[in-house]
Amino acid sequence: MTWYYVALGVGILAGIVGQLLLKQGSTAPDYVSQLFRPSTIVGLALYGGAAFLYIVALRKIPVSVAFPSVSLSYALIAVAGHYLFGEPFGLKQFAGLALIMGGVILIHQH
């Protein structure tokens, strides 16, 4: 069972890195050049890898646990977006992310 949680965790991390690379690629001057930027291509590949790992995790982890766990990426992306791209992160964002984190913790209680 541990391997499936590892797959889920690595899949979540791959999705996070993929999202950050897509954001980095969004600075291109136009849509076509954005699509062919290495950061966009690698970001999309990481999303594909994340989906594959999620499929592996679903073999043994209930979807009612696995899918809400993916919401951890929202919290980590918001923090990374603040530090890497200067995006706003105030009390409302912190409170919302604390609620997400609390929900994930509750879902994993046995």
Backbone torsions as a table, in degrees:
resi	resn	phi	psi	omega
1	MET	NA	-33.3	-178.7
2	THR	-59.6	-40.2	-179.6
3	TRP	-56.7	-36.8	-177.2
4	TYR	-70.9	-34.8	174.6
5	TYR	-71.1	-34.1	174.4
6	VAL	-63.6	-44.9	177.9
7	ALA	-59.5	-42.5	178.1
8	LEU	-62.3	-46.4	-179.6
9	GLY	-63.2	-45.0	178.8
10	VAL	-66.3	-37.4	176.5
11	GLY	-62.5	-41.5	177.3
12	ILE	-62.7	-45.0	179.0
13	LEU	-64.2	-39.4	177.7
14	ALA	-63.1	-40.0	177.5
15	GLY	-64.5	-38.3	178.6
16	ILE	-64.6	-49.5	179.9
17	VAL	-63.0	-40.7	177.4
18	GLY	-58.8	-44.7	179.4
19	GLN	-63.1	-42.2	179.3
20	LEU	-64.8	-37.0	177.1
21	LEU	-68.7	-36.7	175.8
22	LEU	-64.0	-39.8	176.7
23	LYS	-62.7	-43.6	179.1
24	GLN	-60.9	-40.0	179.4
25	GLY	-69.6	-18.0	-176.7
26	SER	-73.5	-2.9	178.1
27	THR	-84.1	1.4	178.7
28	ALA	-63.7	152.2	-177.1
29	PRO	-68.5	-24.9	179.2
30	ASP	-147.7	168.6	-173.9
31	TYR	-63.0	-42.9	-177.2
32	VAL	-64.1	-45.7	179.6
33	SER	-67.6	-29.9	175.9
34	GLN	-63.6	-41.3	-179.3
35	LEU	-62.4	-31.6	-175.8
36	PHE	-99.7	6.2	174.6
37	ARG	-69.6	140.8	178.2
38	PRO	-56.2	-38.2	-179.6
39	SER	-63.9	-36.4	178.2
40	THR	-69.1	-44.2	-179.1
41	ILE	-63.3	-46.0	179.4
42	VAL	-66.7	-38.8	177.9
43	GLY	-59.9	-44.1	178.1
44	LEU	-65.8	-38.5	177.8
45	ALA	-63.3	-40.3	178.1
46	LEU	-65.7	-37.3	174.8
47	TYR	-60.2	-42.4	177.3
48	GLY	-62.4	-43.3	177.1
49	GLY	-63.4	-39.2	178.3
50	ALA	-62.9	-41.3	178.5
51	ALA	-63.3	-41.5	178.0
52	PHE	-61.2	-46.0	179.8
53	LEU	-65.0	-34.5	176.6
54	TYR	-64.1	-40.6	177.2
55	ILE	-61.4	-42.3	177.6
56	VAL	-60.9	-46.4	-178.1
57	ALA	-61.1	-35.7	-177.9
58	LEU	-67.6	-12.2	177.9
59	ARG	-62.6	-33.0	-176.9
60	LYS	-127.5	-14.7	-178.8
61	ILE	-101.6	128.7	178.6
62	PRO	-59.4	142.1	179.7
63	VAL	-61.3	-27.7	178.5
64	SER	-69.3	-13.0	175.1
65	VAL	-106.0	-44.1	-174.7
66	ALA	-65.5	-48.3	-174.6
67	PHE	-66.2	-45.4	175.8
68	PRO	-61.5	-27.8	178.0
69	SER	-64.2	-30.6	178.6
70	VAL	-63.1	-22.8	179.5
71	SER	-66.1	-14.6	173.0
72	LEU	-57.8	-30.1	179.1
73	SER	-62.6	-32.0	178.4
74	TYR	-59.9	-45.6	-178.4
75	ALA	-64.8	-47.1	-177.6
76	LEU	-68.3	-36.0	177.4
77	ILE	-65.5	-40.9	-179.6
78	ALA	-62.6	-43.0	178.6
79	VAL	-67.4	-45.6	179.1
80	ALA	-62.6	-40.4	178.4
81	GLY	-60.5	-36.4	178.4
82	HIS	-66.2	-48.8	-175.6
83	TYR	-77.8	-35.3	-176.0
84	LEU	-88.1	-33.2	-173.2
85	PHE	-121.4	4.1	178.0
86	GLY	69.2	24.7	179.9
87	GLU	-76.0	152.2	-176.5
88	PRO	-65.5	144.5	176.8
89	PHE	-150.3	98.1	-177.2
90	GLY	-116.7	-161.4	-177.1
91	LEU	-62.6	-39.8	179.8
92	LYS	-64.2	-43.1	178.3
93	GLN	-64.4	-43.5	179.4
94	PHE	-60.5	-45.3	-179.5
95	ALA	-63.6	-43.8	178.8
96	GLY	-61.8	-43.0	179.9
97	LEU	-69.4	-33.2	175.7
98	ALA	-63.5	-38.8	177.0
99	LEU	-64.5	-42.7	177.1
100	ILE	-59.5	-48.8	-178.3
101	MET	-61.0	-42.3	178.3
102	GLY	-62.5	-39.9	177.9
103	GLY	-63.7	-42.1	179.0
104	VAL	-64.3	-41.8	178.8
105	ILE	-61.9	-43.2	178.8
106	LEU	-63.1	-40.7	-179.0
107	ILE	-63.2	-31.9	-178.1
108	HIS	-85.8	1.1	177.3
109	GLN	-75.1	137.5	-179.3
110	HIS	-103.9	NA	NA
